[in-house]
């Protein structure tokens, strides 16, 4: 199927001005100056987008897509997420994970849910593991999962500095990360260790010790929830200045909001290419209920409306940066010829108007 999108102001994520985009099947086939394509007879769909903005679709690297165990007994278990919830948050790629409950929530169910969402148009991946160590897996080992299961990008969500964790020591973390790293090398993947950082006293200490005592690459670790309290955020700033990646959690209410965290990171002259934002969607909230994917889009809009960052820089936090961290770039996280046709289209007030996932129109608000 050929689709022509006319007169879009494109953030690729860098601003490239007003363009016409040709989508062929699941790819961006051509990017041209407006009006350059005059013969539209071959196109199945021609959409006028004058006055609209185009961004790469969001990449959410922290989604409890199969639901999560609650913190108030079995009745507080959270529900599975449905594809429209993610689409309406601008998400076109999601990485699923287990949380504190790796007992009643299993890897098989997570994998099946990822496949179900993929069938509905979302691009999906998963992490092997849950809060505790040794990690729960599909094949019996993290290394085998990494090598044999295409969807597995690494280990996560492994908990440290949290009373709900298995209280791993530095050797435990190094051993886990070594399996993820080797699996990534064999399978041509990034080999991520996605670390849940809790409110515990040690903060990022275990991670920094593991890096000091091993030869593992710093970029393979992504500590998340780093805006959950001021002390942890301060550690995250120092960690990021030393070259590490950090992930902020959208919708954070008890700690530091994403817009405020980003503002402080810019004031600290942090390299924002090392910073990402994820939603924790589907994860249980201690007070009850579950985190919503909509928080991701809401924080993006808030960053823009509060002039924390301009659009081309703000969208990198949800697209290009995550794509590079997960070794998905430039197929994901970019508007360029040959990239996947994942497009978030908004009006000038940043309200969602259209969403394309792999070239398919999933949302169209007139």
BASE-129483 format. One record per residue (C-alpha): residue number from 0; chain; x, y, z. Coordinates in pm, 1 decimal. Layout:
residues N
(site NUM 'A' (X Y Z)),
...
This chain:
residues 366
(site 0 'A' (0.0 0.0 0.0)),
(site 1 'A' (123.6 346.8 -91.5)),
(site 2 'A' (29.1 645.4 125.1)),
(site 3 'A' (115.5 1009.9 60.5)),
(site 4 'A' (121.8 1249.8 355.1)),
(site 5 'A' (134.4 1606.2 228.5)),
(site 6 'A' (272.0 1923.4 387.9)),
(site 7 'A' (389.9 1788.3 722.0)),
(site 8 'A' (630.1 1985.3 936.6)),
(site 9 'A' (871.6 1707.6 1030.2)),
(site 10 'A' (1082.8 1655.8 1339.9)),
(site 11 'A' (1297.3 1362.8 1238.3)),
(site 12 'A' (1364.8 1417.6 1534.4)),
(site 13 'A' (1575.4 1711.9 1412.7)),
(site 14 'A' (1362.3 1974.9 1243.5)),
(site 15 'A' (1375.1 1922.1 865.2)),
(site 16 'A' (1096.9 2163.0 774.7)),
(site 17 'A' (782.3 2095.5 575.4)),
(site 18 'A' (788.2 1774.3 373.4)),
(site 19 'A' (575.0 1524.9 184.5)),
(site 20 'A' (618.6 1164.8 304.1)),
(site 21 'A' (561.8 853.7 94.7)),
(site 22 'A' (486.1 541.0 296.7)),
(site 23 'A' (527.1 210.3 115.0)),
(site 24 'A' (398.6 -88.6 311.8)),
(site 25 'A' (575.9 -62.5 651.1)),
(site 26 'A' (855.9 179.3 552.1)),
(site 27 'A' (911.5 546.2 485.6)),
(site 28 'A' (996.6 521.3 117.1)),
(site 29 'A' (1050.4 885.1 19.9)),
(site 30 'A' (1080.2 1228.4 180.9)),
(site 31 'A' (1038.8 1513.5 -64.6)),
(site 32 'A' (977.2 1885.3 -77.6)),
(site 33 'A' (604.1 1972.4 -75.1)),
(site 34 'A' (435.6 1942.9 -413.8)),
(site 35 'A' (724.2 1757.9 -579.2)),
(site 36 'A' (503.3 1451.8 -634.5)),
(site 37 'A' (235.0 1554.1 -883.1)),
(site 38 'A' (101.4 1216.5 -1002.8)),
(site 39 'A' (-100.9 1071.2 -715.6)),
(site 40 'A' (-281.5 803.4 -917.4)),
(site 41 'A' (-74.1 520.5 -769.9)),
(site 42 'A' (-147.6 611.3 -408.7)),
(site 43 'A' (-418.4 425.4 -221.1)),
(site 44 'A' (-437.8 712.5 27.3)),
(site 45 'A' (-347.1 1081.7 1.8)),
(site 46 'A' (-380.2 1278.9 325.6)),
(site 47 'A' (-343.1 1655.1 352.8)),
(site 48 'A' (-149.9 1738.7 669.6)),
(site 49 'A' (-106.6 2113.1 633.6)),
(site 50 'A' (-57.7 2275.0 972.6)),
(site 51 'A' (34.7 1944.0 1137.9)),
(site 52 'A' (358.8 1819.9 1294.6)),
(site 53 'A' (517.5 1476.5 1244.6)),
(site 54 'A' (736.0 1303.7 1505.3)),
(site 55 'A' (875.8 950.5 1519.8)),
(site 56 'A' (645.3 719.9 1714.4)),
(site 57 'A' (727.5 690.0 2083.5)),
(site 58 'A' (940.2 400.8 2211.2)),
(site 59 'A' (835.9 293.9 2561.4)),
(site 60 'A' (1101.3 67.2 2708.8)),
(site 61 'A' (915.5 -8.9 3034.2)),
(site 62 'A' (564.0 -153.3 2992.4)),
(site 63 'A' (387.1 -410.4 3210.9)),
(site 64 'A' (188.2 -517.4 2908.1)),
(site 65 'A' (70.2 -844.8 3063.4)),
(site 66 'A' (-25.0 -676.4 3389.9)),
(site 67 'A' (153.1 -691.6 3722.9)),
(site 68 'A' (110.0 -827.6 4072.5)),
(site 69 'A' (-42.7 -572.1 4305.2)),
(site 70 'A' (86.7 -474.1 4646.2)),
(site 71 'A' (-239.3 -531.2 4834.1)),
(site 72 'A' (-293.6 -901.5 4774.2)),
(site 73 'A' (-425.0 -1100.8 4480.9)),
(site 74 'A' (-724.2 -871.8 4430.2)),
(site 75 'A' (-488.2 -584.7 4344.3)),
(site 76 'A' (-333.8 -756.9 4043.0)),
(site 77 'A' (-334.9 -516.3 3748.8)),
(site 78 'A' (-496.2 -593.8 3414.9)),
(site 79 'A' (-331.7 -656.6 3080.4)),
(site 80 'A' (-287.4 -349.9 2864.0)),
(site 81 'A' (-474.9 -323.2 2536.1)),
(site 82 'A' (-327.7 -189.4 2212.3)),
(site 83 'A' (-554.4 120.8 2190.4)),
(site 84 'A' (-424.8 238.8 2532.0)),
(site 85 'A' (-72.7 241.5 2394.4)),
(site 86 'A' (-164.8 388.6 2055.8)),
(site 87 'A' (-349.7 677.4 2221.7)),
(site 88 'A' (-30.4 757.6 2412.7)),
(site 89 'A' (166.2 787.6 2087.0)),
(site 90 'A' (349.5 459.2 2149.9)),
(site 91 'A' (445.1 255.7 1844.1)),
(site 92 'A' (715.6 36.5 2004.4)),
(site 93 'A' (695.9 -114.4 2353.7)),
(site 94 'A' (926.6 -333.2 2560.9)),
(site 95 'A' (736.4 -559.2 2799.9)),
(site 96 'A' (857.7 -674.7 3138.7)),
(site 97 'A' (762.1 -841.2 3463.6)),
(site 98 'A' (786.5 -656.2 3792.9)),
(site 99 'A' (785.2 -765.2 4155.8)),
(site 100 'A' (565.5 -1065.6 4076.7)),
(site 101 'A' (762.9 -1318.1 3877.4)),
(site 102 'A' (563.3 -1601.2 4034.1)),
(site 103 'A' (203.0 -1560.8 3920.1)),
(site 104 'A' (313.8 -1351.1 3622.0)),
(site 105 'A' (531.9 -1563.9 3395.3)),
(site 106 'A' (759.1 -1513.4 3096.3)),
(site 107 'A' (536.6 -1731.3 2878.5)),
(site 108 'A' (240.1 -1502.1 2937.1)),
(site 109 'A' (453.4 -1192.7 2876.5)),
(site 110 'A' (582.5 -1334.6 2549.0)),
(site 111 'A' (229.4 -1428.6 2437.6)),
(site 112 'A' (100.8 -1080.1 2521.4)),
(site 113 'A' (384.4 -923.1 2322.9)),
(site 114 'A' (290.3 -1139.2 2025.1)),
(site 115 'A' (-76.5 -1044.8 2062.5)),
(site 116 'A' (2.7 -672.7 2064.4)),
(site 117 'A' (230.6 -723.1 1764.9)),
(site 118 'A' (-60.6 -880.6 1576.9)),
(site 119 'A' (-259.4 -562.1 1647.5)),
(site 120 'A' (11.9 -345.0 1491.8)),
(site 121 'A' (246.7 -254.7 1778.2)),
(site 122 'A' (618.3 -334.7 1754.9)),
(site 123 'A' (704.9 -530.9 2070.4)),
(site 124 'A' (1005.0 -668.1 2256.1)),
(site 125 'A' (1051.5 -806.1 2606.5)),
(site 126 'A' (1306.6 -841.1 2883.7)),
(site 127 'A' (1372.3 -1167.2 3065.6)),
(site 128 'A' (1351.6 -1157.7 3443.8)),
(site 129 'A' (1159.9 -985.6 3719.8)),
(site 130 'A' (1259.6 -804.0 4039.8)),
(site 131 'A' (1452.6 -1098.7 4183.6)),
(site 132 'A' (1761.2 -1298.7 4098.4)),
(site 133 'A' (1821.0 -1548.7 3951.3)),
(site 134 'A' (1604.6 -1417.7 3666.3)),
(site 135 'A' (1295.3 -1601.1 3549.7)),
(site 136 'A' (1344.7 -1699.0 3185.5)),
(site 137 'A' (1184.5 -1881.1 2893.8)),
(site 138 'A' (1463.1 -2130.0 2820.9)),
(site 139 'A' (1627.3 -2180.2 3158.9)),
(site 140 'A' (1897.8 -1915.8 3123.9)),
(site 141 'A' (1923.1 -1549.2 3035.2)),
(site 142 'A' (2198.3 -1622.6 2783.0)),
(site 143 'A' (1982.2 -1876.4 2599.5)),
(site 144 'A' (1685.0 -1637.6 2599.8)),
(site 145 'A' (1903.1 -1365.7 2449.9)),
(site 146 'A' (2037.1 -1591.2 2176.5)),
(site 147 'A' (1729.1 -1795.9 2090.6)),
(site 148 'A' (1429.7 -1565.5 2148.0)),
(site 149 'A' (1417.6 -1277.8 1900.1)),
(site 150 'A' (1200.2 -1058.1 2120.4)),
(site 151 'A' (1430.7 -1071.4 2425.0)),
(site 152 'A' (1657.4 -764.1 2434.6)),
(site 153 'A' (1810.6 -818.9 2777.5)),
(site 154 'A' (1732.1 -855.0 3146.2)),
(site 155 'A' (1473.5 -654.6 3335.6)),
(site 156 'A' (1314.4 -526.1 3546.1)),
(site 157 'A' (1584.4 -630.0 3797.8)),
(site 158 'A' (1533.1 -456.8 4132.0)),
(site 159 'A' (1806.5 -306.8 4347.5)),
(site 160 'A' (1789.6 -74.7 4646.5)),
(site 161 'A' (1434.2 -190.1 4718.7)),
(site 162 'A' (1281.6 -390.1 5003.7)),
(site 163 'A' (1101.5 -601.8 4740.9)),
(site 164 'A' (1425.2 -703.5 4566.2)),
(site 165 'A' (1627.3 -1020.1 4625.4)),
(site 166 'A' (1900.6 -796.7 4770.0)),
(site 167 'A' (2163.8 -887.2 4507.9)),
(site 168 'A' (2530.1 -818.7 4575.2)),
(site 169 'A' (2781.8 -685.2 4328.1)),
(site 170 'A' (2886.2 -1030.6 4203.2)),
(site 171 'A' (2521.8 -1123.4 4140.1)),
(site 172 'A' (2474.3 -814.6 3925.6)),
(site 173 'A' (2798.8 -867.8 3734.4)),
(site 174 'A' (2708.5 -1230.2 3663.3)),
(site 175 'A' (2363.2 -1132.1 3536.4)),
(site 176 'A' (2501.5 -853.5 3319.9)),
(site 177 'A' (2771.9 -1077.8 3177.9)),
(site 178 'A' (2504.5 -1315.2 3048.0)),
(site 179 'A' (2310.9 -1029.2 2891.6)),
(site 180 'A' (2627.7 -885.5 2737.6)),
(site 181 'A' (2745.7 -1214.9 2587.9)),
(site 182 'A' (2398.0 -1295.7 2462.3)),
(site 183 'A' (2385.1 -958.5 2294.7)),
(site 184 'A' (2717.9 -1014.7 2123.1)),
(site 185 'A' (2614.2 -1356.7 1994.2)),
(site 186 'A' (2269.3 -1247.8 1877.1)),
(site 187 'A' (2357.2 -897.7 1756.6)),
(site 188 'A' (2145.0 -730.2 2022.3)),
(site 189 'A' (2217.4 -451.9 2267.4)),
(site 190 'A' (2219.2 -676.8 2576.0)),
(site 191 'A' (2043.1 -433.8 2810.9)),
(site 192 'A' (2018.5 -466.9 3187.8)),
(site 193 'A' (1711.2 -263.0 3278.6)),
(site 194 'A' (1742.1 -187.3 3651.0)),
(site 195 'A' (1454.3 -91.1 3878.7)),
(site 196 'A' (1599.1 149.3 4136.0)),
(site 197 'A' (1387.3 168.1 4449.5)),
(site 198 'A' (1373.1 407.2 4741.6)),
(site 199 'A' (1633.0 210.1 4937.1)),
(site 200 'A' (1937.7 359.9 5101.9)),
(site 201 'A' (2196.6 238.8 4850.2)),
(site 202 'A' (2048.1 405.7 4540.2)),
(site 203 'A' (2287.0 360.2 4246.9)),
(site 204 'A' (2573.3 234.2 4462.8)),
(site 205 'A' (2546.2 -131.3 4353.5)),
(site 206 'A' (2551.8 -31.4 3987.6)),
(site 207 'A' (2855.6 192.5 4026.7)),
(site 208 'A' (3039.3 -82.3 4218.9)),
(site 209 'A' (2959.6 -337.1 3946.2)),
(site 210 'A' (3104.5 -105.8 3683.6)),
(site 211 'A' (3416.6 -45.8 3893.1)),
(site 212 'A' (3473.3 -418.0 3947.4)),
(site 213 'A' (3407.1 -538.9 3593.8)),
(site 214 'A' (3487.1 -463.4 3232.1)),
(site 215 'A' (3121.6 -444.0 3131.5)),
(site 216 'A' (3020.0 -150.8 2907.7)),
(site 217 'A' (2845.0 127.2 3095.4)),
(site 218 'A' (2591.8 183.0 2817.4)),
(site 219 'A' (2434.8 -161.2 2865.7)),
(site 220 'A' (2281.6 -56.1 3199.0)),
(site 221 'A' (1964.5 151.4 3211.1)),
(site 222 'A' (1861.6 243.3 3565.2)),
(site 223 'A' (1498.3 352.0 3571.2)),
(site 224 'A' (1273.3 543.0 3814.2)),
(site 225 'A' (1566.9 779.1 3869.0)),
(site 226 'A' (1331.7 1071.6 3934.9)),
(site 227 'A' (1149.0 895.1 4218.2)),
(site 228 'A' (1313.3 1101.3 4495.4)),
(site 229 'A' (1558.0 1394.5 4517.8)),
(site 230 'A' (1847.9 1192.0 4661.9)),
(site 231 'A' (1832.0 930.9 4386.0)),
(site 232 'A' (1794.4 1198.7 4121.0)),
(site 233 'A' (2110.5 1368.9 4247.6)),
(site 234 'A' (2296.3 1037.6 4213.5)),
(site 235 'A' (2151.2 996.4 3865.3)),
(site 236 'A' (2285.8 1337.6 3761.7)),
(site 237 'A' (2635.1 1238.8 3874.6)),
(site 238 'A' (2602.1 899.4 3705.5)),
(site 239 'A' (2488.5 1061.7 3380.8)),
(site 240 'A' (2778.3 1307.9 3391.8)),
(site 241 'A' (3014.0 1010.4 3406.9)),
(site 242 'A' (2866.4 877.1 3080.1)),
(site 243 'A' (2582.2 655.2 3199.1)),
(site 244 'A' (2228.0 635.9 3067.9)),
(site 245 'A' (1929.0 712.6 3290.3)),
(site 246 'A' (1557.1 658.7 3245.1)),
(site 247 'A' (1289.0 884.9 3393.2)),
(site 248 'A' (942.3 757.9 3482.0)),
(site 249 'A' (648.5 948.9 3338.0)),
(site 250 'A' (369.4 1058.8 3567.1)),
(site 251 'A' (590.7 1059.1 3876.7)),
(site 252 'A' (395.6 1229.0 4154.6)),
(site 253 'A' (572.0 1136.5 4478.7)),
(site 254 'A' (916.8 1240.3 4360.7)),
(site 255 'A' (1018.3 1476.2 4081.7)),
(site 256 'A' (801.6 1522.7 3773.7)),
(site 257 'A' (956.5 1450.3 3435.6)),
(site 258 'A' (934.3 1812.9 3314.7)),
(site 259 'A' (1108.6 1935.0 3630.5)),
(site 260 'A' (1370.8 1659.8 3610.1)),
(site 261 'A' (1445.6 1749.5 3247.6)),
(site 262 'A' (1467.7 2117.6 3339.5)),
(site 263 'A' (1723.8 2039.2 3608.5)),
(site 264 'A' (1920.8 1813.0 3374.6)),
(site 265 'A' (1949.3 2096.6 3122.4)),
(site 266 'A' (2062.0 2334.4 3396.4)),
(site 267 'A' (2330.4 2080.5 3489.9)),
(site 268 'A' (2441.0 2069.0 3122.2)),
(site 269 'A' (2374.6 1695.9 3106.1)),
(site 270 'A' (2411.5 1524.3 2770.3)),
(site 271 'A' (2041.6 1461.4 2704.2)),
(site 272 'A' (2121.0 1190.7 2449.2)),
(site 273 'A' (2179.5 969.1 2754.8)),
(site 274 'A' (1831.2 1037.8 2896.2)),
(site 275 'A' (1508.5 851.9 2815.4)),
(site 276 'A' (1151.6 853.7 2946.1)),
(site 277 'A' (929.1 548.5 2994.7)),
(site 278 'A' (578.3 502.6 3132.1)),
(site 279 'A' (582.1 203.4 3371.2)),
(site 280 'A' (234.9 147.1 3223.0)),
(site 281 'A' (42.8 -138.4 3381.5)),
(site 282 'A' (268.3 -140.0 3687.3)),
(site 283 'A' (96.8 -139.1 4022.8)),
(site 284 'A' (83.3 179.1 4230.1)),
(site 285 'A' (141.4 123.6 4605.5)),
(site 286 'A' (-171.9 321.4 4691.6)),
(site 287 'A' (-375.2 111.9 4447.6)),
(site 288 'A' (-443.7 99.6 4076.4)),
(site 289 'A' (-199.5 93.9 3786.0)),
(site 290 'A' (20.7 339.2 3599.7)),
(site 291 'A' (-121.1 461.7 3269.4)),
(site 292 'A' (59.3 487.8 2935.9)),
(site 293 'A' (-108.4 826.2 2887.7)),
(site 294 'A' (138.0 978.9 3135.4)),
(site 295 'A' (410.6 948.8 2871.8)),
(site 296 'A' (227.2 1168.7 2623.4)),
(site 297 'A' (116.2 1409.0 2894.8)),
(site 298 'A' (472.8 1467.8 3013.3)),
(site 299 'A' (592.1 1518.3 2654.1)),
(site 300 'A' (329.5 1788.3 2601.2)),
(site 301 'A' (410.0 1946.2 2937.9)),
(site 302 'A' (779.5 1972.2 2848.1)),
(site 303 'A' (682.3 2156.4 2531.2)),
(site 304 'A' (415.4 2384.0 2678.3)),
(site 305 'A' (639.9 2484.3 2968.5)),
(site 306 'A' (920.8 2554.8 2718.7)),
(site 307 'A' (1156.7 2318.5 2899.3)),
(site 308 'A' (1287.7 2203.2 2559.9)),
(site 309 'A' (1201.6 2277.2 2196.4)),
(site 310 'A' (1015.7 2001.6 2005.4)),
(site 311 'A' (1318.9 1855.8 1828.1)),
(site 312 'A' (1504.7 1806.0 2156.7)),
(site 313 'A' (1205.3 1696.2 2363.7)),
(site 314 'A' (1100.0 1420.1 2127.0)),
(site 315 'A' (1448.6 1265.5 2134.0)),
(site 316 'A' (1384.0 1163.1 2495.7)),
(site 317 'A' (1103.2 933.3 2377.2)),
(site 318 'A' (1233.4 825.2 2037.2)),
(site 319 'A' (1590.4 848.0 1910.7)),
(site 320 'A' (1758.4 807.7 2250.4)),
(site 321 'A' (1566.4 492.1 2334.7)),
(site 322 'A' (1614.2 352.3 1983.7)),
(site 323 'A' (1990.5 393.5 2011.9)),
(site 324 'A' (2000.9 249.5 2363.5)),
(site 325 'A' (1806.9 -57.8 2247.8)),
(site 326 'A' (2001.8 -90.9 1921.6)),
(site 327 'A' (1688.6 -27.1 1713.3)),
(site 328 'A' (1807.8 290.8 1541.2)),
(site 329 'A' (1758.6 399.8 1261.6)),
(site 330 'A' (1472.5 158.7 1187.9)),
(site 331 'A' (1304.3 306.3 1494.5)),
(site 332 'A' (1321.4 652.6 1646.1)),
(site 333 'A' (1366.4 846.8 1322.0)),
(site 334 'A' (1184.4 989.2 1022.7)),
(site 335 'A' (1414.0 906.3 736.3)),
(site 336 'A' (1399.3 711.8 413.7)),
(site 337 'A' (1415.6 339.9 488.0)),
(site 338 'A' (1303.1 372.5 850.1)),
(site 339 'A' (992.3 197.4 978.3)),
(site 340 'A' (680.7 404.4 911.0)),
(site 341 'A' (607.7 478.1 1278.0)),
(site 342 'A' (470.6 831.7 1286.6)),
(site 343 'A' (306.8 1045.4 1553.4)),
(site 344 'A' (119.4 1337.1 1395.9)),
(site 345 'A' (-10.1 1625.3 1606.6)),
(site 346 'A' (-162.2 1968.3 1563.6)),
(site 347 'A' (24.0 2282.6 1669.0)),
(site 348 'A' (-107.7 2242.4 2024.8)),
(site 349 'A' (45.2 1890.9 2027.2)),
(site 350 'A' (-288.7 1709.3 2037.9)),
(site 351 'A' (-266.7 1364.9 1878.3)),
(site 352 'A' (-424.4 1361.7 1532.6)),
(site 353 'A' (-284.8 1051.7 1362.1)),
(site 354 'A' (-67.3 755.2 1451.1)),
(site 355 'A' (95.2 523.5 1199.3)),
(site 356 'A' (246.9 194.7 1315.3)),
(site 357 'A' (456.8 21.9 1051.1)),
(site 358 'A' (268.3 215.2 784.9)),
(site 359 'A' (-80.6 134.3 915.5)),
(site 360 'A' (-306.4 416.4 1029.4)),
(site 361 'A' (-407.5 326.1 1385.1)),
(site 362 'A' (-553.3 658.1 1498.7)),
(site 363 'A' (-713.2 934.9 1293.6)),
(site 364 'A' (-879.6 1217.8 1483.3)),
(site 365 'A' (-1033.1 1475.1 1251.1)),
